[in-house]
Amino acid sequence: MIATTRKTELDWETLRKRLATARQATADALTLSPERAQRLLDERARALARAGVEADAGERIELFTFELEGEWYAVETRYVREVCRPPERTPLPGAADFLTGVVNLRGEVLAIVDLPRALGLPAAPPQSAWLIVLGNERAEFGVCCGQVGEVRMLAVDALHAANGHAATACLRGVTAEALLVLDGAALLADKRLVVEE
């Protein structure tokens, strides 16, 4: 017996409809509606919150991140008094090169510090998109930066020593993502950075 193959004709119209349906399903899967996006974000937030609760509850610090001269820095939020657009600055003739001037912030004289220069890093064009006001009980000095980032939690044991960095004395450490964590207490204890009225 000889097997014969029967040729079947393709139904091109049905095939085109199936391809169009598959194409639409793929496009729908890649496009998130605002509701679906919010649902996914909520699910991720709950998963991260559960992971945070389950993780080892070692000492954690809350950090405020900002960018200076192309590098990202952080300082504990307890040292950040406020973040605002910088008011007009008055230069200080004869002051140290890292003191770029003073501003009047709601009746208080506040020194503006070029932090990279104060830390002994190479000088670069000044950035002044944002003013970060640092202090303990009151504003002590301001730092201008190009960008402000996020507030994030960090486990202290995730910090690594910043050996060889020019600003080691004022650094608490560096994270695996190369975020330089400043020692806020050391900065505020540096009398060079505070200008008395």
Phi, psi and omega per residue, in radians:
M1 nan 2.310 -3.135
I2 -1.740 2.206 3.126
A3 -1.371 2.350 3.102
T4 -2.007 2.469 3.092
T5 -1.732 2.337 -3.125
R6 -1.697 2.184 3.128
K7 -1.366 2.295 3.053
T8 -1.924 2.438 3.119
E9 -1.474 2.476 3.110
L10 -1.369 2.395 3.044
D11 -1.599 1.612 -3.023
W12 -1.098 -0.603 -3.127
E13 -1.147 -0.755 3.103
T14 -1.129 -0.725 3.126
L15 -1.080 -0.746 3.123
R16 -1.095 -0.712 3.129
K17 -1.127 -0.715 3.120
R18 -1.141 -0.719 3.096
L19 -1.125 -0.718 3.115
A20 -1.114 -0.704 3.114
T21 -1.128 -0.759 3.129
A22 -1.131 -0.718 3.125
R23 -1.085 -0.757 3.136
Q24 -1.141 -0.706 3.127
A25 -1.103 -0.703 3.103
T26 -1.124 -0.780 3.126
A27 -1.095 -0.720 3.126
D28 -1.115 -0.650 -3.131
A29 -1.196 -0.537 -3.114
L30 -1.512 -0.289 -3.130
T31 -1.827 2.148 3.139
L32 -1.672 2.275 3.000
S33 -1.299 2.753 3.114
P34 -0.987 -0.644 -3.138
E35 -1.164 -0.790 -3.128
R36 -1.164 -0.692 3.104
A37 -1.062 -0.778 3.124
Q38 -1.106 -0.705 3.111
R39 -1.067 -0.770 3.115
L40 -1.111 -0.748 3.118
L41 -1.096 -0.717 3.112
D42 -1.105 -0.734 3.121
E43 -1.103 -0.747 3.122
R44 -1.123 -0.724 3.133
A45 -1.075 -0.762 3.113
R46 -1.110 -0.716 3.129
A47 -1.120 -0.739 3.121
L48 -1.159 -0.669 3.121
A49 -1.117 -0.737 3.100
R50 -1.103 -0.727 3.141
A51 -1.110 -0.668 3.122
G52 -1.136 -0.662 3.134
V53 -1.221 -0.655 -3.102
E54 -1.344 -0.370 -3.083
A55 -1.219 2.847 3.089
D56 -1.038 2.259 -3.077
A57 -1.523 0.841 3.062
G58 -1.149 3.048 -3.112
E59 -1.070 2.294 3.138
R60 -2.180 2.581 3.106
I61 -2.174 2.593 3.105
E62 -1.700 2.199 -3.036
L63 -2.061 2.532 2.987
F64 -1.857 2.219 -3.065
T65 -1.842 2.576 3.122
F66 -2.714 2.790 -3.079
E67 -1.910 2.306 3.075
L68 -2.300 2.140 3.039
E69 0.923 0.651 3.087
G70 1.494 -0.056 3.089
E71 -1.988 2.573 3.134
W72 -1.681 2.265 3.138
Y73 -2.064 2.883 3.047
A74 -2.546 2.660 3.050
V75 -2.480 2.595 3.136
E76 -1.023 2.424 -3.092
T77 -1.082 -0.433 -3.131
R78 -1.141 -0.284 3.104
Y79 -1.688 -0.117 -3.123
V80 -1.633 1.982 -3.136
R81 -1.424 -0.700 3.100
E82 -2.934 2.880 3.056
V83 -2.286 2.232 -3.090
C84 -2.655 3.033 2.994
R85 -1.296 2.406 -3.058
P86 -1.239 2.324 3.040
P87 -1.288 3.053 3.138
E88 -1.072 2.362 -3.051
R89 -1.749 2.465 3.052
T90 -1.868 2.163 -3.131
P91 -1.165 2.709 3.091
L92 -1.999 1.700 3.141
P93 -1.075 2.369 3.097
G94 1.400 0.018 3.132
A95 -1.393 2.905 3.091
A96 -0.986 2.617 -3.051
D97 -1.103 -0.372 -3.141
F98 -1.513 -0.148 3.031
L99 -1.599 1.836 -3.040
T100 -1.503 -0.077 3.105
G101 2.554 -2.985 3.097
V102 -2.268 2.727 3.056
V103 -2.254 2.769 3.032
N104 -1.705 1.896 -3.130
L105 -1.918 1.696 -3.114
R106 0.910 0.831 3.070
G107 1.531 -0.099 3.119
E108 -1.830 2.404 3.067
V109 -1.439 2.200 -3.085
L110 -2.210 2.163 3.090
A111 -1.278 2.452 3.067
I112 -1.875 2.139 -3.032
V113 -1.889 2.328 2.956
D114 -1.437 1.603 -2.975
L115 -1.025 -0.795 3.116
P116 -0.987 -0.743 3.138
R117 -1.159 -0.699 3.118
A118 -1.126 -0.529 3.132
L119 -1.492 0.004 3.113
G120 1.487 0.305 3.120
L121 -1.560 2.812 -3.130
P122 -1.040 2.510 3.128
A123 -1.252 2.574 3.103
A124 -2.557 2.965 3.131
P125 -0.994 2.375 -3.111
P126 -1.143 2.571 3.098
Q127 -1.962 2.451 -3.075
S128 -2.548 0.587 3.117
A129 -1.294 -0.620 -3.093
W130 -2.355 2.618 3.063
L131 -2.029 2.127 3.069
I132 -1.793 2.079 -3.121
V133 -1.676 2.102 -3.106
L134 -1.876 2.593 3.104
G135 3.020 3.031 3.042
N136 -1.669 -1.664 3.115
E137 -1.350 -0.461 -3.133
R138 -2.418 2.914 3.120
A139 -1.153 2.256 -3.132
E140 -1.847 -0.812 3.090
F141 -2.800 2.903 -3.133
G142 -2.057 2.668 3.095
V143 -2.217 2.194 3.078
C144 -1.554 2.469 -3.134
C145 -2.472 2.883 -3.118
G146 -1.424 -0.682 -3.105
Q147 -2.460 2.559 2.967
V148 -1.853 2.579 -3.094
G149 -1.905 -2.271 -3.043
E150 -1.998 2.933 2.949
V151 -1.737 2.245 -3.092
R152 -2.472 2.734 3.086
M153 -1.643 2.550 3.127
L154 -2.506 2.338 3.043
A155 -1.277 2.307 -3.096
V156 -1.042 -0.612 -3.129
D157 -1.266 -0.055 3.056
A158 -1.504 -0.107 3.116
L159 -1.442 2.433 3.080
H160 -1.970 2.660 3.117
A161 -1.101 2.462 3.141
A162 -1.707 0.935 -3.112
N163 -1.054 2.369 3.092
G164 1.498 -0.156 3.106
H165 -1.352 2.469 -3.084
A166 -1.052 -0.484 -3.060
A167 -1.809 0.512 -3.046
T168 -0.937 -0.650 -3.071
A169 -1.094 -0.510 -3.118
C170 -1.871 0.224 3.134
L171 -1.892 2.354 3.018
R172 -1.393 -0.534 3.139
G173 2.809 -3.032 -3.137
V174 -2.316 2.510 3.142
T175 -1.543 3.011 3.104
A176 -1.081 -0.452 3.123
E177 -1.556 0.216 3.121
A178 1.202 0.493 3.021
L179 -1.451 2.109 -3.124
L180 -1.496 2.002 -3.099
V181 -1.670 1.988 -3.117
L182 -1.345 2.626 3.049
D183 -1.577 1.715 -3.084
G184 -1.023 -0.688 -3.138
A185 -1.110 -0.722 3.136
A186 -1.155 -0.698 3.114
L187 -1.101 -0.776 -3.093
L188 -1.279 -0.354 3.094
A189 -1.457 -0.221 -3.127
D190 -1.343 1.833 -3.059
K191 -1.133 -0.332 3.102
R192 -1.126 -0.463 -3.002
L193 -1.579 -0.104 -3.098
V194 -1.910 2.226 3.092
V195 -1.862 2.120 3.097
E196 -1.455 2.597 -3.132
E197 -1.141 nan nan
